[in-house]
Protein backbone atom coordinates (compact mmCIF):
# COMPACT_ATOMS: atom_id res chain seq x y z
CA UNK A 1 0.00 0.00 0.00
CA UNK A 2 1.32 3.47 -0.90
CA UNK A 3 0.61 6.37 1.51
CA UNK A 4 1.63 10.03 1.89
CA UNK A 5 2.72 11.09 5.38
CA UNK A 6 1.19 14.38 6.57
CA UNK A 7 2.71 14.77 10.06
CA UNK A 8 4.44 13.05 12.95
CA UNK A 9 2.26 11.42 15.58
CA UNK A 10 2.75 9.66 18.89
CA UNK A 11 6.00 7.82 19.30
CA UNK A 12 7.50 9.60 16.28
CA UNK A 13 5.47 7.60 13.77
CA UNK A 14 4.33 9.20 10.52
CA UNK A 15 0.58 9.82 10.19
CA UNK A 16 -1.36 9.33 6.96
CA UNK A 17 -5.08 9.33 6.14
CA UNK A 18 -6.40 6.83 3.62
CA UNK A 19 -10.16 6.93 3.23
CA UNK A 20 -11.72 7.00 6.69
CA UNK A 21 -8.73 5.31 8.33
CA UNK A 22 -5.66 6.74 9.99
CA UNK A 23 -2.32 5.06 9.40
CA UNK A 24 0.59 5.26 11.86
CA UNK A 25 3.79 4.38 10.02
CA UNK A 26 7.05 3.61 11.84
CA UNK A 27 10.11 4.98 10.03
CA UNK A 28 8.28 7.63 7.96
CA UNK A 29 8.68 11.43 8.00
CA UNK A 30 6.23 14.22 7.05
CA UNK A 31 6.05 14.87 3.30
CA UNK A 32 7.22 11.39 2.32
CA UNK A 33 5.43 8.98 0.03
CA UNK A 34 6.12 5.47 1.27
CA UNK A 35 5.23 1.89 0.49
CA UNK A 36 4.09 0.29 3.76
CA UNK A 37 3.56 -3.15 5.25
CA UNK A 38 0.56 -3.49 7.54
CA UNK A 39 1.42 -4.80 11.02
CA UNK A 40 -1.70 -4.30 13.14
CA UNK A 41 -5.26 -3.11 12.64
CA UNK A 42 -7.92 -1.89 15.08
CA UNK A 43 -11.01 0.36 14.99
CA UNK A 44 -10.21 2.95 12.32
CA UNK A 45 -6.44 2.79 12.92
CA UNK A 46 -3.77 0.83 11.08
CA UNK A 47 -0.19 0.45 12.31
CA UNK A 48 2.43 -0.18 9.65
CA UNK A 49 6.12 0.11 8.90
CA UNK A 50 8.01 1.48 5.92
CA UNK A 51 8.84 -1.07 3.24
CA UNK A 52 10.27 1.49 0.80
CA UNK A 53 10.62 5.28 0.63
CA UNK A 54 9.32 6.45 -2.76
CA UNK A 55 9.69 10.21 -2.18
CA UNK A 56 12.02 11.37 0.60
CA UNK A 57 11.34 14.16 3.06
CA UNK A 58 13.86 17.01 3.14
CA UNK A 59 14.29 16.08 6.83
CA UNK A 60 15.61 12.60 6.02
CA UNK A 61 19.33 12.19 6.43
CA UNK A 62 21.18 8.86 6.31
CA UNK A 63 22.39 7.52 9.63
CA UNK A 64 25.95 6.53 8.84
CA UNK A 65 26.48 4.95 12.26
CA UNK A 66 23.97 2.10 11.79
CA UNK A 67 23.19 1.45 8.09
CA UNK A 68 22.34 -2.20 8.78
CA UNK A 69 19.52 -1.46 11.26
CA UNK A 70 16.73 -0.89 8.68
CA UNK A 71 17.41 -2.97 5.59
CA UNK A 72 14.12 -2.00 3.87
CA UNK A 73 14.29 1.74 4.60
CA UNK A 74 17.11 4.07 5.53
CA UNK A 75 17.18 5.11 9.14
CA UNK A 76 17.27 8.82 9.73
CA UNK A 77 18.09 11.66 12.05
CA UNK A 78 15.79 14.66 12.25
CA UNK A 79 18.51 17.19 13.06
CA UNK A 80 21.14 17.73 10.35
CA UNK A 81 24.77 17.39 11.41
CA UNK A 82 26.86 20.52 11.18
WODA-V196095 format. One record per residue. PSI is psi in whole degrees, 0 to 359 (none if undefined). OMEGA is omega as a letter, one per 20 degrees, with the letter a starting at -180 (none if undefined). D_CENTER is the distance of its C-alpha to the mean C-alpha in whole Angstrom. Layout:
BEGIN
PSI;OMEGA;D_CENTER, PSI;OMEGA;D_CENTER
END
This chain:
BEGIN
137;a;13, 128;r;11, 157;r;9, 127;a;9, 127;a;7, 332;a;10, 173;r;10, 140;r;9, 199;a;11, 139;r;12, 12;r;12, 14;r;9, 146;r;6, 146;a;5, 132;r;8, 150;r;9, 126;r;13, 111;a;14, 231;r;18, 12;a;19, 147;r;16, 132;r;13, 134;r;10, 117;a;8, 114;r;5, 133;r;5, 8;a;4, 150;r;2, 156;r;5, 139;r;8, 353;a;10, 150;r;7, 123;a;9, 151;r;7, 129;a;9, 158;r;8, 123;a;11, 133;r;12, 320;a;13, 147;a;15, 135;r;17, 174;a;19, 95;r;21, 1;a;18, 136;r;15, 130;r;13, 136;a;11, 175;r;8, 158;a;6, 129;r;5, 324;r;9, 142;r;9, 118;a;8, 326;r;11, 116;a;11, 149;r;10, 149;r;10, 343;r;13, 344;a;12, 130;r;10, 134;a;13, 142;r;14, 102;a;15, 343;a;19, 328;a;20, 65;a;18, 342;a;17, 350;a;17, 321;a;15, 88;a;12, 330;a;14, 330;a;11, 144;r;9, 141;r;10, 169;a;10, 163;r;10, 143;a;13, 339;a;13, 121;a;16, 145;r;18, 151;a;21, none;none;24
END
